[in-house]
Amino acid sequence: MAPVTLLFVGSTLLAVFFAVVASPIVARVAERLRLLDVPGGRRLHPRPVPRPGGLAIAAAFGLAIFAFWLVDRIAGHPFLIPDEVRSRRFTLTAVAAVVALVVGFLDDVFDLRARWQLLGHVAIAAVVVAAGIRIDFLTDPFAPGGIAVLALPIAVGSTVFWVTGMNVAINFLDGLDGLAAGVAVIAALTLGATALLPGVEEPFVAWMSFTLAGAICGFLVFNFHPAKVFLGTTGVTFLGTMLAVLSIFGTAKVPTALLVLAVPIVDTFYVLVRRTIQRRPPFAPDRGHLHHRLLDLGLTHSQSVLLIYALTCGLAALSFVMDGKAQLATFVAFALFLGVLLVALPDRSQPAENADRA
């Protein structure tokens, strides 16, 4: 087996193993510390469920990365891991991931107001920008060569918006057992495969993406309906940050991430617009998300989750046969389709005072 294949397969499987071991441990510790998600409002689970399960994903991901780093150290020279691991950008990316965990865990413990969560997302984005990871260009069908190079202030602003928006979108998606985690697996696998395409060839991004997907898969064993442990804001923020960073690391893959994650991104956009039109705070929680509408339509919990998985897989497949322009056009078309669907589906959204979280 070639070293690069050993790295991808070994790291992914190791992350799955670590997550399967870590998830019940995190759940037990959370129960003892009373870090539980209590039923009520929009929360449909019948009993309290341990909340900060994302710690298991982060631990599994970090341990798998460390294990292969250790192999290289023992070998005395770069053997498996791409050279990018030894860069300042990797170090600051790790810092951003830790900041994401801290921000999310604080919310799981203290149930922070939305404004403080948003401030935490901006702080995460600031670390990403400091790492030199920016959206320096965008696909533009009207620009020469189809690429528009961004001035530094616009690049920084776009990066902050992308990292913050990704965290908000994944947070809004986390409303049913296994939904956010499953969609994140599909997105991570897609970004990893995209990083290996001719013309991209970024083994570092592929390694990180596949390892992240493995950690999430191991966690899904305990998170799929009926969930024994939840992602919590800890997991949501960690996944949102990692997906945002991996999509812009090296050759920007923002159009790909935009298309694959079109369901949570578009749903977030329409939810924010609807709340604004209704003169409600943008982050006031309700039952107006797509997954809630599917439940109100009569689908079961698992059927709703699997349907959104299928939509995400279809969009992921399309991303491999399209260039950046076509991906953006497909994203716009899907946004219009989902908008019509959301208008047509029953809307039984609850007022903010009867719901707990966005």
Legacy VTK file of the C-alpha trace (Angstrom):
# vtk DataFile Version 3.0
C-alpha trace
ASCII
DATASET POLYDATA
POINTS 358 float
0.000 0.000 0.000
1.385 3.403 -1.011
2.228 5.720 1.924
-0.397 8.296 0.910
-3.108 5.611 0.717
-1.998 4.246 4.084
-2.283 7.745 5.504
-5.824 8.346 4.229
-7.249 4.914 5.046
-5.370 4.418 8.307
-6.128 7.874 9.681
-9.817 7.623 8.768
-10.285 4.196 10.357
-8.320 5.233 13.433
-10.564 8.284 13.831
-13.655 6.050 13.588
-12.242 3.799 16.335
-11.321 6.680 18.625
-14.775 8.268 18.198
-16.574 4.995 18.971
-14.522 4.721 22.177
-14.709 8.395 23.148
-18.424 9.076 22.535
-19.842 6.979 25.417
-17.095 8.277 27.716
-18.002 11.893 26.915
-21.688 11.018 27.408
-21.064 9.556 30.865
-18.961 12.515 31.975
-21.614 14.939 30.680
-24.300 13.085 32.658
-22.273 13.366 35.848
-21.717 17.078 35.250
-25.428 17.521 34.396
-24.609 18.873 30.936
-27.874 17.593 29.523
-30.313 18.657 26.836
-33.690 18.570 28.582
-36.875 17.886 26.539
-39.333 20.714 25.971
-40.303 23.293 23.356
-38.918 22.195 20.004
-36.850 19.456 21.624
-38.574 16.208 20.748
-36.428 13.636 22.562
-38.243 11.873 25.438
-35.470 12.059 28.043
-32.448 14.231 28.915
-29.530 13.550 26.570
-25.838 14.427 27.180
-25.082 17.584 25.231
-21.363 18.266 24.450
-20.789 15.140 22.331
-18.731 17.137 19.854
-15.841 16.743 22.266
-15.655 13.095 21.176
-15.342 14.106 17.508
-12.608 16.623 18.292
-10.738 14.130 20.487
-10.925 11.374 17.873
-9.827 13.734 15.113
-6.939 15.108 17.173
-5.743 11.695 18.337
-5.739 10.267 14.808
-3.784 13.270 13.521
-1.346 12.979 16.440
-0.838 9.240 15.884
0.353 9.727 12.319
2.434 12.746 13.309
4.116 10.472 15.860
4.873 7.909 13.155
6.693 10.594 11.198
8.622 11.704 14.285
9.727 8.142 15.007
10.747 7.688 11.376
12.951 10.776 11.755
11.809 12.337 8.486
8.584 13.156 6.629
7.195 9.703 5.881
3.429 9.922 5.622
2.266 13.406 6.519
2.266 16.239 3.949
4.748 19.054 4.617
1.900 21.516 5.255
1.615 20.076 8.786
4.903 21.742 9.659
3.689 25.191 8.629
2.509 28.115 10.731
-0.841 27.893 8.958
-1.434 24.422 10.380
-0.563 25.585 13.905
-2.975 28.519 13.727
-5.659 26.312 12.196
-5.308 24.060 15.243
-5.658 27.161 17.439
-8.860 28.104 15.573
-10.231 24.600 16.200
-9.462 24.886 19.916
-11.112 28.318 20.088
-14.160 26.798 18.370
-14.313 24.051 20.997
-14.044 26.571 23.831
-16.768 28.820 22.386
-19.084 25.862 21.827
-18.423 24.291 25.225
-19.096 27.576 27.019
-22.479 27.715 25.320
-23.235 24.110 26.284
-22.415 24.933 29.909
-23.851 28.459 30.254
-26.381 28.615 27.378
-24.947 31.869 26.012
-27.064 34.467 24.264
-26.867 34.484 20.465
-24.821 37.701 20.411
-22.031 36.102 22.453
-22.009 33.033 20.221
-21.743 35.313 17.202
-18.862 37.187 18.798
-17.146 33.853 19.382
-17.594 32.952 15.703
-15.961 36.234 14.690
-13.041 35.485 17.043
-12.621 32.080 15.374
-12.645 33.755 11.954
-10.007 36.234 13.139
-7.661 33.354 14.012
-8.288 31.791 10.591
-7.433 35.071 8.866
-4.313 35.441 11.045
-3.257 32.002 9.810
-3.172 33.405 6.291
-6.171 31.338 5.219
-8.333 33.688 3.151
-10.764 33.653 0.267
-8.457 35.510 -2.113
-10.514 34.901 -5.240
-14.038 33.957 -6.231
-15.627 32.356 -9.244
-17.077 35.184 -11.355
-18.638 34.368 -14.748
-18.197 37.978 -15.818
-14.507 38.299 -14.874
-11.621 37.481 -17.251
-10.953 33.749 -16.969
-13.992 33.399 -14.724
-11.969 34.314 -11.614
-12.165 37.563 -9.664
-9.142 38.339 -7.469
-10.230 40.057 -4.251
-8.538 43.035 -2.660
-7.163 42.286 0.821
-9.961 44.017 2.819
-12.631 42.239 0.774
-10.800 38.918 1.099
-10.633 39.304 4.876
-14.297 40.327 5.088
-15.359 37.430 2.853
-13.416 34.959 5.000
-14.934 36.256 8.244
-18.402 36.084 6.683
-17.799 32.537 5.377
-16.492 31.127 8.681
-19.228 32.844 10.705
-21.949 31.892 8.237
-20.848 28.262 8.154
-21.085 28.043 11.941
-24.553 29.603 11.951
-25.762 27.284 9.166
-24.531 24.102 10.890
-26.051 25.347 14.153
-29.441 25.879 12.498
-29.211 22.417 10.905
-28.653 20.677 14.235
-32.325 20.084 14.995
-32.779 16.324 14.530
-30.742 13.352 15.707
-27.816 12.718 13.364
-28.768 15.440 10.893
-25.905 17.923 11.250
-23.319 15.190 11.814
-24.439 13.174 8.778
-24.462 16.173 6.461
-21.004 17.123 7.778
-19.709 13.629 6.910
-20.894 13.997 3.313
-19.369 17.477 3.074
-16.020 16.348 4.532
-15.796 13.372 2.184
-16.618 15.600 -0.785
-13.972 18.164 0.158
-11.440 15.358 0.646
-12.178 13.804 -2.739
-12.114 17.230 -4.411
-8.675 17.871 -2.913
-7.354 14.800 -4.774
-8.670 15.811 -8.204
-6.126 16.606 -10.961
-5.339 20.299 -10.888
-6.036 20.520 -7.152
-3.820 17.800 -5.614
-3.855 18.858 -1.968
-3.084 15.712 0.080
-3.037 17.722 3.307
-6.656 18.865 2.840
-7.676 15.352 1.782
-6.042 13.819 4.870
-7.706 16.295 7.226
-11.104 15.928 5.520
-11.109 12.126 5.518
-9.944 12.002 9.136
-12.699 14.424 10.134
-15.254 12.292 8.270
-14.027 9.202 10.128
-14.382 10.897 13.513
-17.925 11.998 12.695
-18.878 8.507 11.465
-17.760 6.966 14.760
-19.800 9.550 16.643
-22.880 8.920 14.453
-23.101 5.412 15.903
-24.370 7.113 19.075
-25.950 10.220 17.530
-28.346 8.751 14.957
-31.982 8.487 16.037
-32.619 7.792 18.858
-29.524 9.715 19.918
-27.616 8.703 23.033
-25.484 11.853 22.864
-25.869 15.172 21.051
-23.322 17.237 19.146
-24.038 20.246 21.305
-22.769 23.671 20.358
-19.310 22.222 21.051
-19.588 19.881 18.095
-21.513 22.290 15.893
-18.871 25.000 16.225
-15.998 22.575 15.749
-17.532 21.097 12.598
-18.547 24.480 11.200
-15.048 25.837 11.684
-13.292 22.794 10.223
-15.524 22.649 7.135
-15.099 26.378 6.543
-11.309 26.160 6.850
-10.943 23.031 4.715
-13.034 24.610 1.953
-10.680 27.600 1.631
-7.345 25.998 2.540
-5.011 26.018 -0.477
-7.035 26.113 -3.675
-10.357 27.599 -2.597
-13.200 25.099 -2.853
-15.910 27.511 -1.742
-18.260 26.805 -4.707
-18.015 23.080 -3.946
-18.764 23.596 -0.242
-21.539 26.035 -1.144
-23.237 23.430 -3.335
-22.747 20.419 -1.043
-23.980 22.375 1.995
-26.747 24.113 0.067
-29.481 22.630 2.280
-28.324 24.208 5.584
-27.047 27.386 3.903
-30.238 28.087 1.953
-32.473 27.036 4.841
-30.579 29.447 7.111
-31.015 32.267 4.601
-34.786 31.783 4.320
-35.229 31.379 8.066
-33.379 34.648 8.731
-35.397 36.440 6.032
-38.701 35.130 7.402
-37.868 36.139 10.961
-36.818 39.591 9.791
-40.071 40.061 7.820
-42.008 38.965 10.899
-40.038 41.571 12.873
-38.562 38.969 15.135
-34.906 38.747 16.218
-32.946 36.870 13.522
-31.789 34.241 15.995
-35.124 33.819 17.771
-35.756 30.047 17.668
-38.829 28.423 16.130
-39.982 25.345 14.194
-39.663 26.911 10.757
-36.583 25.020 9.551
-36.815 22.581 6.654
-36.397 19.557 8.933
-39.274 20.725 11.118
-41.456 21.284 8.043
-40.768 17.714 6.915
-41.879 16.409 10.309
-45.046 18.499 10.104
-45.649 17.020 6.650
-45.871 13.569 8.256
-42.374 12.158 7.735
-40.801 10.317 10.639
-37.668 11.557 12.362
-35.409 9.129 10.488
-37.172 9.680 7.152
-36.632 13.445 7.401
-32.949 12.991 8.187
-32.397 10.445 5.417
-34.180 12.654 2.878
-31.828 15.540 3.652
-28.881 13.116 3.477
-30.079 12.085 0.005
-30.388 15.699 -1.140
-26.875 16.415 0.142
-25.443 13.318 -1.576
-27.079 14.360 -4.845
-25.579 17.841 -4.617
-22.193 16.321 -3.736
-22.329 14.104 -6.826
-23.173 17.105 -9.009
-20.168 19.007 -7.643
-17.787 16.462 -9.221
-19.118 16.941 -12.749
-19.259 20.736 -12.692
-16.785 23.591 -12.741
-17.067 26.546 -10.381
-19.471 28.504 -12.597
-21.850 25.572 -12.983
-21.694 24.884 -9.247
-22.738 28.458 -8.468
-25.546 28.310 -11.055
-26.791 25.025 -9.585
-26.648 26.491 -6.087
-28.825 29.434 -7.187
-31.287 27.085 -8.893
-31.466 24.899 -5.787
-31.977 27.975 -3.608
-34.978 28.965 -5.718
-36.349 25.413 -5.626
-35.976 25.180 -1.848
-37.576 28.597 -1.434
-40.668 27.454 -3.338
-40.707 24.218 -1.323
-40.527 26.059 2.000
-43.429 28.294 0.964
-45.488 25.253 -0.038
-44.791 23.165 3.074
-46.851 23.651 6.268
-45.416 26.294 8.597
-46.214 25.654 12.240
-43.288 27.586 13.656
-43.490 28.359 17.343
-42.919 31.766 18.915
-39.513 32.288 20.511
-40.750 32.026 24.053
-41.876 28.423 23.481
-38.638 27.264 21.906
-35.206 26.812 23.306
-32.629 27.085 20.601
-32.256 28.184 16.989
LINES 1 359
358 0 1 2 3 4 5 6 7 8 9 10 11 12 13 14 15 16 17 18 19 20 21 22 23 24 25 26 27 28 29 30 31 32 33 34 35 36 37 38 39 40 41 42 43 44 45 46 47 48 49 50 51 52 53 54 55 56 57 58 59 60 61 62 63 64 65 66 67 68 69 70 71 72 73 74 75 76 77 78 79 80 81 82 83 84 85 86 87 88 89 90 91 92 93 94 95 96 97 98 99 100 101 102 103 104 105 106 107 108 109 110 111 112 113 114 115 116 117 118 119 120 121 122 123 124 125 126 127 128 129 130 131 132 133 134 135 136 137 138 139 140 141 142 143 144 145 146 147 148 149 150 151 152 153 154 155 156 157 158 159 160 161 162 163 164 165 166 167 168 169 170 171 172 173 174 175 176 177 178 179 180 181 182 183 184 185 186 187 188 189 190 191 192 193 194 195 196 197 198 199 200 201 202 203 204 205 206 207 208 209 210 211 212 213 214 215 216 217 218 219 220 221 222 223 224 225 226 227 228 229 230 231 232 233 234 235 236 237 238 239 240 241 242 243 244 245 246 247 248 249 250 251 252 253 254 255 256 257 258 259 260 261 262 263 264 265 266 267 268 269 270 271 272 273 274 275 276 277 278 279 280 281 282 283 284 285 286 287 288 289 290 291 292 293 294 295 296 297 298 299 300 301 302 303 304 305 306 307 308 309 310 311 312 313 314 315 316 317 318 319 320 321 322 323 324 325 326 327 328 329 330 331 332 333 334 335 336 337 338 339 340 341 342 343 344 345 346 347 348 349 350 351 352 353 354 355 356 357
